Amino acid sequence: MLPFEQLCFAATTPGLEAVLAEEAGALGRATPVPGGVELSGAPGLHQEACLRLRTANRVLVRLAVLPTGNWAAVAAALARVDLSAVAAEGSPVWLESTVRHSGAPAAPALRAWLARTWRRPVHAAAGEERASSGTRLVLRTVPGGGTLSADASGELLYRRGWRQEVGRAPMRETLAAGLLFLADWKPEEALWDVMCGSGTLVIEAALRARAMAPGLGRRFAFERWPGTDRAAWAARRARAAAEAATAAPRPIHGSDLNAGALGTVRRNARRAGVLDSLVLARADVRALGPGGVPPGLLLANLPYGKRVGRRGELDATFEAVGEALRSRFSGWRAALLTDEPRRLERAVGLPLVRAHPLTNGGIPVTLLTFRPPGR
Ligand SMILES: C[S@@+](CC[C@H](N)C(=O)[O-])C[C@H]1O[C@@H](n2cnc3c(N)ncnc32)[C@H](O)[C@@H]1O
């Protein structure tokens, strides 16, 4: 058993820290900090976090909390770190380092010193090794303290394993899961993504509605660590798999103008194992109505001026979504992601509940949530 598993850091997209802290609260003590959540709990915490957290992009296991003070004190602590649980003797490590100590060596000299001290090759982390066989370490130091951590996830966690095809402007699965939490959606409520594209939001919703752990379809870096008890991990995975329901409480609706995108949703959803929880249709939001579906949450990641379509067409699209909400979808709540929040708020014309800033693929965006009038 790893002696240091009780302390982890789960990283997320800026703006989702509070959501991640709430999710992670089910696994241990969770404290939101900028960029993620500090998490402490029982041994195996990093495994549970990788397997179950829907809004974490990666999970780090703390190997050492470094002392405050000068570089010499930090260096002495680094020299004492025992890596045997995360990397076999003599095997290479990849180091991602941010060192803000005067007197500390520059990154190449630091790696050379650590390689002599730890008696193993220490390479600069470049990103590609996430998917390969190495152990990735993350070193952050400031004079007020620091941490050395091992990256338990490997490939970033938004790569769930099911998305092998993307649409023109896909969002990360972790952001999609975050939007559903921010919109306060519960699987018992009807959900309709009226611009579903390649289906990230509806597939994430279906996974949650069926209590399917997001990491069941992929592997993690910690599986290769010498200290990982393989039988205990297999049991943990089997437990999570057994919790999954065979059906969602109610179907999840997705529609899009683009027939090609719907084919992509179907194939992605089949790989994710949730196709039978989705109701998909090719439809223009200008003519779309809920049919017999009771009021719930209308959701959309709207076209971006910069990415999909042209800025001049946006007003008409925003107006069409507003019109759908005020007439055919009356009684529905809405959660709309946009890079033009002011224009969208004007076009929708419903009571605004909240404007939550986020980023999507480096673009500043806002999630606007609206309630129906009179509620
Ligand atoms: C930003 S993309 C959504 C991406 C999606 N969330 C994903 O992860 O793949 C916007 C989508 O809106 C669709 N769209 C644009 N105008 C539409 C309209 N009038 N009715 C329905 N869908 C429309 C586009 O085909 C595109 O798939």
The ligand as an SDF file (V2000), in Angstrom:
LIG
                    3D

 27 29  0  0  0  0  0  0  0  0999 V2000
  -20.3970   25.1220  -30.8130 C   0  0  0  0  0  0  0  0  0  0  0  0
  -21.1690   23.8190  -31.6840 S   0  0  0  0  0  0  0  0  0  0  0  0
  -21.6700   22.7130  -30.4050 C   0  0  0  0  0  0  0  0  0  0  0  0
  -20.5910   21.7500  -30.0630 C   0  0  0  0  0  0  0  0  0  0  0  0
  -20.9830   20.6070  -29.1220 C   0  0  0  0  0  0  0  0  0  0  0  0
  -21.3000   21.0610  -27.7920 N   0  0  0  0  0  0  0  0  0  0  0  0
  -19.8780   19.5620  -29.0980 C   0  0  0  0  0  0  0  0  0  0  0  0
  -19.2280   19.3870  -28.0670 O   0  0  0  0  0  0  0  0  0  0  0  0
  -19.6260   18.9610  -30.1400 O   0  0  0  0  0  0  0  0  0  0  0  0
  -22.6410   24.5420  -32.2330 C   0  0  0  0  0  0  0  0  0  0  0  0
  -23.5850   23.6050  -32.9630 C   0  0  0  0  0  0  0  0  0  0  0  0
  -24.7620   24.3380  -33.2790 O   0  0  0  0  0  0  0  0  0  0  0  0
  -25.3060   23.8020  -34.4620 C   0  0  0  0  0  0  0  0  0  0  0  0
  -26.2620   24.7900  -35.0030 N   0  0  0  0  0  0  0  0  0  0  0  0
  -26.0030   26.0140  -35.5160 C   0  0  0  0  0  0  0  0  0  0  0  0
  -27.1520   26.6330  -35.8630 N   0  0  0  0  0  0  0  0  0  0  0  0
  -28.1790   25.7900  -35.5560 C   0  0  0  0  0  0  0  0  0  0  0  0
  -29.6010   25.8500  -35.6610 C   0  0  0  0  0  0  0  0  0  0  0  0
  -30.2020   26.9160  -36.1940 N   0  0  0  0  0  0  0  0  0  0  0  0
  -30.3170   24.7970  -35.2120 N   0  0  0  0  0  0  0  0  0  0  0  0
  -29.7160   23.7060  -34.6750 C   0  0  0  0  0  0  0  0  0  0  0  0
  -28.3730   23.5940  -34.5650 N   0  0  0  0  0  0  0  0  0  0  0  0
  -27.6190   24.6010  -34.9970 C   0  0  0  0  0  0  0  0  0  0  0  0
  -24.1000   23.5400  -35.3310 C   0  0  0  0  0  0  0  0  0  0  0  0
  -24.3890   22.5610  -36.3270 O   0  0  0  0  0  0  0  0  0  0  0  0
  -23.0670   23.0600  -34.2980 C   0  0  0  0  0  0  0  0  0  0  0  0
  -23.0480   21.6580  -34.2290 O   0  0  0  0  0  0  0  0  0  0  0  0
  1  2  1  0
  2  3  1  0
  2 10  1  0
  3  4  1  0
  4  5  1  0
  5  6  1  0
  5  7  1  0
  7  8  2  0
  7  9  1  0
 10 11  1  0
 11 12  1  0
 11 26  1  0
 12 13  1  0
 13 14  1  0
 13 24  1  0
 14 15  1  0
 14 23  1  0
 15 16  2  0
 16 17  1  0
 17 18  1  0
 17 23  2  0
 18 19  1  0
 18 20  2  0
 20 21  1  0
 21 22  2  0
 22 23  1  0
 24 25  1  0
 24 26  1  0
 26 27  1  0
M  CHG  2   2   1   9  -1
M  END
$$$$
